[in-house]
Amino acid sequence: MRRYLATLDLSNPGDHAKLVAVYSDVMQDIGERAKHGGDYYDLMPLKTRWLNTLAGAGFEVDPWSFVVTDRSRPAISIRFSAEALAALSDPAVIQVVNVKGD
């Protein structure tokens, strides 16, 4: 992981978004495993350590979805091509997400 982090330029919005996505993946894995299993108590120290570390670095973690956000940086707008949208078999899969505070 250190090698991967060393390749990121955190002043680049795309690289910053990649880092936040990695944090979200880790937290979602820990959170989901903690919700569903017998290893709940084994995961609590790890979950607490990650939550404290991320909070100390200025990140927020949603308590239900475990999605990590960085309120100090604006979200990157994602745009899809007309071809990508036309290829969707069910347009209902598109969700509009309202970020807290907007």
Secondary structure, 3 states (H helix, E strand, C coil): CHHHHHCCCCCCHHHHHHHHHHHHHHHHHHHHHHHHCCCHHHHHHHHHHHHHHHHHCCEEECCCCCCEEECCCCCCCCCCCHHHHHCCCCHHHCCCCCCCCC
